[in-house]
Structures are given as structure tokens and as C-alpha cells.
């Protein structure tokens, strides 16, 4: 009996039924090159998402609005020289003309980030790649992501801890439901995507709490040792870790939806 190829490995057919759900999740992840895609998403998020938010702050909310540097300082409870380094690293451009030019370049760069996330979902769900043809959906998702990030300061300042957690989890679930729905071009029904959205929202919320505990010391030590580039290393590591959380939740939810716990296939 010929072995079945799973990613880069060949597994004897007789062994497949005995590995259960965990093996099928692993097989789906390897088949989709999930590890490589998560690393790519983390790197592209750093090179595209942060500049996009900086330009957004300079164009839309100059003054008392969304400030990425201050948001990171508050989020990770930074102080002293570390806070000064983060603030200077994410300072918005001074001139509006520079910001406009930067906005055009950032949108083009951000599309590569959305396509990376799109390819992750397409690979995990076994759908045909649409590439640049799906750029419109990617831009719509980016707009939604910016709106979601812009809401965070309002939630933080106006809601109590319990209500804030409930509202954040609800909004996150809506975001992670619309993310694959839009990036897959509505090829997967939203009801099929709902369990994965709830799983991803919960996992990302827990990752956020873990980040608040772990990241301050990581950013501070990296900043003291390497300066601004150390902050960049720490944030790149953080974004890559979040990308792995997203990848893992996507693989789990796709396997549950397509295979079930016992392995029944559509």
C-alpha cells in the first residue's frame, strides 16, 4: 500500500486512522505550510501594519487621537528610557505631504500583508488562490482592522474591567469571523467560520493578557541592550507569536469544520 504524503513527510496509510484528531490537525498544518506562513505573517505585520498605523495617526487623528507609540507604552506598562525609545520609534511624520506619500506606499505594502493572511486561510481550507484579484476584500479587511484598533482607546477609558472584557471579546469575535469571511471572498459560509472565530477571539484575548505580563520585561531588556532596534526585535517576536496563535486556531477550526472530531470527511 502506497504511503500518503503529508507536507514533507510520507505516512503509511494504515497508520492514518490511529492518530486521531491531533494527527489530522498536524497533517493539515504541515500540508498548508502553517509554520512558514505564520512566520511570514509576523514579519509582514511588522513591516506593514505598524507603518500603516503611524500614517493613519498622522492623517486622521493628529493630536489627542490614536497614537501608536503611546498605545504600546500603555499596553506594556513601559517607563523611563524604554518608553522614550518606543515613543521616538513610532513617532508620526511631521509633514502632511510626507504622510500622504507615505500613505500610498503603506497601502501597497499592507496589501502584501493581507495576501499573506489570505494565503494562510486558503491553504488551510484547501481553496484556490485568488491572489491580487482579492485585493478589494483585503482593503476592506484592513479598514475594519483600523477601525477596531481605533476603538480600543475608547473601550479602555470608558468601560469598567468586566464590561470592557465582554465588549472586547464580542468585538474580537466579530473581527475574527469577518477576517476569513472577507479574505476568502465569502467562499466559506459564516456559520461554518463561527466556531473558529470564537476560538481565535478567546485565544487572542488570552495572548493579550500574556503579552501584558511578559512583554514589558522583554521590551525593556531588548531596548537597554540594543536601543531602538531591540524594540523592533521584541515587537517582531510578539507579532510572530500572535501569528502562530492565529495559524493554530485556523487549523483547528478548519479540521473541526471539515473533518469533525472523529474524522468524518465531507
SULPEWO-V605378 format. One record per backbone hydrogen bond with DSSP energy under -0.5 kcal/mol. NH is the residue of the N-H (numbers start at 1). CO is the residue of the C=O. If there is no record, write none. Layout:
<<NH;CO> <NH;CO>>
//
This chain:
<<4;11> <6;4> <6;9> <7;5> <9;6> <11;4> <11;9> <15;12> <16;12> <16;13> <17;13> <18;15> <19;16> <23;19> <24;20> <25;21> <26;22> <27;23> <28;24> <29;25> <30;26> <31;27> <32;28> <33;30> <34;29> <37;33> <38;34> <39;35> <40;36> <41;37> <42;38> <43;39> <44;40> <45;41> <46;42> <47;43> <48;44> <49;44> <49;45> <50;45> <52;48> <53;49> <54;50> <55;51> <56;52> <57;53> <58;54> <59;55> <60;56> <61;56> <64;62> <65;61> <69;90> <71;67> <72;68> <73;69> <74;70> <75;71> <76;72> <77;73> <77;74> <78;73> <82;79> <83;79> <84;80> <85;81> <86;82> <87;83> <88;84> <89;85> <90;86> <91;88> <99;95> <100;96> <101;97> <102;98> <103;99> <104;100> <105;101> <106;102> <107;103> <108;104> <109;105> <110;106> <111;107> <112;108> <112;109> <113;109> <114;110> <115;111> <116;112> <117;113> <118;114> <119;115> <120;116> <121;117> <122;118> <123;119> <124;120> <125;121> <126;122> <127;122> <133;130> <134;131> <135;132> <138;134> <139;135> <140;136> <141;137> <142;138> <143;139> <144;140> <145;141> <146;142> <147;143> <148;144> <149;145> <150;146> <151;147> <152;148> <152;149> <153;149> <155;151> <156;152> <157;153> <158;154> <159;155> <164;160> <165;161> <166;162> <167;163> <168;164> <169;165> <170;166> <171;167> <172;168> <173;169> <174;170> <175;171> <176;172> <177;173> <178;174> <179;175> <180;176> <181;177> <182;178> <183;179> <184;180> <185;182> <186;181> <187;184> <192;189> <193;189> <194;190> <197;193> <198;194> <199;195> <200;196> <201;197> <202;198> <203;199> <204;200> <205;201> <206;202> <207;203> <208;204> <209;205> <210;206> <211;207> <212;208> <213;209> <214;210> <215;211> <218;214> <219;215> <220;216> <221;217> <222;218> <223;219> <224;220> <225;221> <226;222> <227;223> <229;226> <230;227> <231;227> <232;228> <233;229> <234;230> <235;231> <236;232> <237;233> <238;234> <239;235> <240;236> <241;237> <242;238> <243;239> <244;240> <245;241> <246;242> <247;243> <248;244> <249;245> <250;246> <251;247> <252;248> <253;249> <254;250> <255;251> <256;252> <257;253> <258;254> <259;255> <260;255> <260;256> <263;260> <264;259> <266;258>>
//
